[in-house]
Amino acid sequence: MAEFIKIYEENPNPKEISRVVASLKKGGVIIYPTDTVYGMGCDITNTRALERIARIKEVKLDKTNWSFICESLSNLSDYVRQIDTSTFKILKRALPGPYTFILPGNNNLPKVFKKKKTVGIRIPDNTIAQALVAELGNPIVSTSIRDEDELLEYTTDPELIYEKWEKLVDIVIDGGYGDNVASTVIDISNGDPVVLREGKGSLGIL
């Protein structure tokens, strides 16, 4: 049964952040708030946790397109090949913010993602997500939690999220009501930006 932990975005409690990060380091799977919809995530370096999310989501791990949640643009070089100045300027304008950028991956990608030529990078404008990644010391691999409801694609109420996922994950963070609009996805892996999904993020940054 998952723990249900209340963390306030205005001032995340360091003790609660540490509790969640301790779980991540042990291979835990968490559900946490971002600046868009709630996400399910784990430590990028823990293969067993990645495989567990793949089982929960009923997908093949090597076929997934999950995002890497980073703390800042300074983390990019860990997993992304060198990018040009115009691409960097777009990233700087947009992040932190409700965008996922598809960028060319490098040779440091975790083993399970080695075959991928690109990675999706997110830096959410959410202090809870940022605090988790900062304390963990490396990105969280993340996927949005969708709803089967035909009217509402994403559940926004943390208590309802907990009811649905409590037997499948280790921790559900209550960071307040989430959004029901996902991030805007922009592919810049080949230089010119291509919008793959228009979401919460304005296209005015391009």
LINDA-V976843 format. One record per backbone hydrogen bond with DSSP energy under -0.5 kcal/mol. NH is the residue of the N-H (numbers start at 1). CO is the residue of the C=O. If there is no record, write none. Layout:
NH/CO, NH/CO
This chain:
2/166, 3/170, 5/3, 5/172, 6/4, 7/5, 7/174, 12/9, 17/13, 18/14, 19/15, 20/16, 21/17, 22/18, 23/19, 24/20, 25/21, 26/22, 27/24, 28/23, 30/41, 31/171, 32/39, 39/32, 40/143, 41/30, 42/141, 44/139, 46/43, 47/45, 50/46, 51/47, 52/48, 53/49, 54/50, 55/51, 56/52, 57/53, 58/54, 58/55, 59/54, 63/60, 64/61, 67/142, 68/120, 69/67, 69/140, 70/68, 70/122, 75/72, 76/73, 78/75, 79/75, 79/76, 80/76, 81/104, 88/84, 89/85, 90/86, 91/87, 92/88, 93/89, 94/90, 95/91, 96/123, 97/123, 99/97, 100/184, 101/121, 102/100, 102/186, 103/101, 103/119, 105/117, 106/79, 109/106, 113/110, 114/111, 116/113, 119/103, 120/66, 121/101, 121/119, 122/68, 126/124, 130/126, 131/127, 132/128, 133/129, 134/130, 135/131, 136/132, 137/133, 140/69, 141/42, 142/67, 143/40, 145/38, 146/144, 147/153, 153/151, 158/156, 161/157, 162/158, 163/159, 164/160, 165/161, 166/162, 168/165, 169/165, 170/29, 171/29, 172/3, 173/31, 174/5, 175/173, 175/176, 178/156, 179/36, 184/98, 185/197, 186/100, 186/184, 187/194, 188/102, 188/186, 191/188, 192/190, 194/187, 196/185, 196/194, 197/185, 199/197, 200/182, 201/98, 205/202, 206/203
